[in-house]
């Protein structure tokens, strides 16, 4: 009997309760199909981690990922921005990532999209209690770019339509 993907992921991240973990490990040692799926998950995770560290991935990150990045000792340059605000920003060669902390009134928001001139990120993670979204652009391209202006909008997507929560301007200068 093959394990569900969610169980494999929980096992891999160490999120299974101890009483389930022992039973699952016993199953895993006897099930070639589940062992193969777990190996695929581990390989996928390694590829994503390598792409992330190489700066090939840009994302809106969760507070948990942000905390994990800090705990790992990554060098993070942070820029808090209020709705309607603008910030002068850069990224140094020694920085691992830039994290933009976009403040917004998020109480009651169920779905949030982040919109730029070039693309739209749908259903991004956010911390309603903290009232912020953590945007983490790919660092490698930022380090190569000259000066430019980047505009971002946070949009609540509701049954009645979309509601603008904030517009943010980043005036990037090379370091």
C-alpha positions as CSV (number, residue, x, y, z in Angstrom):
1,X,0.0,0.0,0.0
2,X,1.5,3.4,-1.1
3,X,1.6,6.3,1.4
4,X,-0.1,9.6,0.6
5,X,2.1,12.4,-0.6
6,X,1.1,14.5,2.4
7,X,2.4,11.8,4.8
8,X,5.7,11.6,2.9
9,X,6.1,15.4,3.0
10,X,5.3,15.4,6.7
11,X,7.8,12.6,7.4
12,X,10.5,14.4,5.4
13,X,10.0,17.7,7.3
14,X,9.8,15.9,10.6
15,X,6.2,16.9,11.2
16,X,4.7,13.5,11.9
17,X,3.8,12.8,15.5
18,X,6.2,10.4,17.1
19,X,3.7,7.6,17.3
20,X,3.0,7.9,13.6
21,X,6.6,8.3,12.6
22,X,7.7,4.9,13.9
23,X,4.9,3.1,12.1
24,X,5.5,5.1,8.9
25,X,9.3,4.3,9.0
26,X,8.4,0.6,9.3
27,X,6.1,0.9,6.2
28,X,8.8,2.9,4.4
29,X,11.5,0.2,4.8
30,X,9.2,-2.4,3.3
31,X,7.6,-0.3,0.5
32,X,9.8,0.3,-2.6
33,X,7.1,2.6,-4.1
34,X,7.1,4.9,-1.1
35,X,10.9,4.8,-0.8
36,X,11.1,5.9,-4.4
37,X,8.6,8.7,-3.9
38,X,10.5,9.9,-0.9
39,X,13.8,9.9,-2.8
40,X,12.1,12.0,-5.6
41,X,10.9,14.5,-2.9
42,X,14.4,14.8,-1.5
43,X,15.9,15.3,-5.0
44,X,13.2,17.9,-5.8
45,X,13.9,19.7,-2.5
46,X,17.6,19.8,-3.2
47,X,17.0,21.2,-6.7
48,X,14.7,23.9,-5.3
49,X,17.1,24.7,-2.5
50,X,20.0,25.1,-5.0
51,X,18.0,27.3,-7.3
52,X,16.9,29.4,-4.3
53,X,20.5,29.8,-3.1
54,X,21.7,30.6,-6.5
55,X,19.3,33.4,-6.6
56,X,17.3,32.0,-9.5
57,X,14.0,32.1,-7.7
58,X,12.0,35.1,-6.7
59,X,9.1,34.7,-4.3
60,X,6.7,36.0,-1.7
61,X,7.8,34.1,1.3
62,X,6.0,33.0,4.5
63,X,7.0,34.3,7.9
64,X,8.2,30.7,8.7
65,X,10.6,30.7,5.7
66,X,11.8,34.2,6.7
67,X,12.6,33.0,10.2
68,X,14.3,29.9,8.9
69,X,16.5,32.1,6.6
70,X,17.5,34.2,9.6
71,X,18.1,31.1,11.8
72,X,20.4,29.7,9.1
73,X,22.5,32.8,9.3
74,X,21.8,34.1,5.8
75,X,22.6,37.8,5.3
76,X,19.3,39.5,4.7
77,X,19.0,43.2,3.7
78,X,15.5,44.4,4.7
79,X,13.3,47.2,3.5
80,X,10.1,48.0,5.3
81,X,7.6,50.0,3.2
82,X,4.2,51.5,4.1
83,X,1.3,51.6,1.6
84,X,1.9,54.5,-0.7
85,X,5.5,54.6,0.3
86,X,8.8,54.6,-1.5
87,X,12.2,53.3,-0.5
88,X,15.7,53.7,-1.8
89,X,17.2,50.2,-2.0
90,X,20.2,48.2,-3.0
91,X,21.8,44.8,-2.6
92,X,25.4,44.4,-1.8
93,X,27.6,41.6,-3.1
94,X,27.8,40.2,0.4
95,X,24.0,40.1,0.8
96,X,22.3,36.7,0.4
97,X,18.8,38.1,-0.1
98,X,16.7,41.2,0.0
99,X,13.4,41.1,1.9
100,X,10.9,43.8,1.4
101,X,8.4,44.0,4.3
102,X,5.2,45.4,2.7
103,X,2.9,46.7,5.4
104,X,-0.8,46.5,4.5
105,X,-4.3,46.3,6.2
106,X,-4.7,42.6,5.9
107,X,-7.4,41.9,8.5
108,X,-10.2,39.9,6.9
109,X,-8.3,39.2,3.7
110,X,-8.7,35.7,2.4
111,X,-6.7,35.9,-0.8
112,X,-4.0,38.3,-1.7
113,X,-2.2,38.9,-5.0
114,X,1.0,40.8,-5.5
115,X,1.1,42.7,-8.8
116,X,4.1,44.3,-10.6
117,X,4.3,45.9,-14.1
118,X,5.6,42.6,-15.4
119,X,3.7,39.8,-13.6
120,X,1.1,38.8,-11.0
121,X,1.7,36.5,-8.1
122,X,-1.6,34.9,-7.1
123,X,-2.6,33.8,-3.6
124,X,0.6,34.8,-1.9
125,X,1.4,34.0,1.7
126,X,0.8,36.8,4.2
127,X,0.7,37.5,7.9
128,X,-2.6,39.2,8.7
129,X,-1.8,39.6,12.3
130,X,1.5,41.4,11.6
131,X,-0.1,43.2,8.6
132,X,2.7,42.5,6.2
133,X,3.8,40.6,3.1
134,X,7.4,39.5,2.7
135,X,8.6,39.9,-0.9
136,X,12.0,38.3,-1.7
137,X,13.2,39.1,-5.2
138,X,15.9,36.9,-6.9
139,X,19.2,38.4,-5.7
140,X,21.4,37.4,-8.6
141,X,19.7,39.5,-11.2
142,X,19.4,42.4,-8.7
143,X,23.1,42.4,-8.2
144,X,23.7,42.7,-12.0
145,X,21.2,45.5,-12.6
146,X,21.8,49.2,-12.8
147,X,19.4,51.8,-11.4
148,X,15.7,51.2,-11.9
149,X,12.3,51.8,-10.4
150,X,10.1,48.9,-9.4
151,X,6.4,49.3,-8.5
152,X,4.4,46.7,-6.6
153,X,0.7,46.6,-5.7
154,X,-1.0,44.4,-3.1
155,X,-4.6,43.5,-4.1
156,X,-7.2,41.7,-2.0
157,X,-9.2,39.4,-4.2
158,X,-12.8,39.1,-3.0
159,X,-16.1,37.8,-4.2
160,X,-17.1,41.3,-5.2
161,X,-13.9,42.0,-7.1
162,X,-10.4,43.3,-6.3
163,X,-9.5,45.9,-3.7
164,X,-6.2,47.7,-3.7
165,X,-4.5,47.6,-0.3
166,X,-1.2,49.4,-1.1
167,X,1.2,50.6,-3.7
168,X,4.9,50.5,-3.1
169,X,7.8,52.0,-5.0
170,X,11.4,50.7,-4.9
171,X,14.1,53.0,-6.2
172,X,17.0,50.5,-6.8
173,X,20.6,51.7,-7.1
174,X,23.5,49.3,-7.6
175,X,25.9,49.1,-4.6
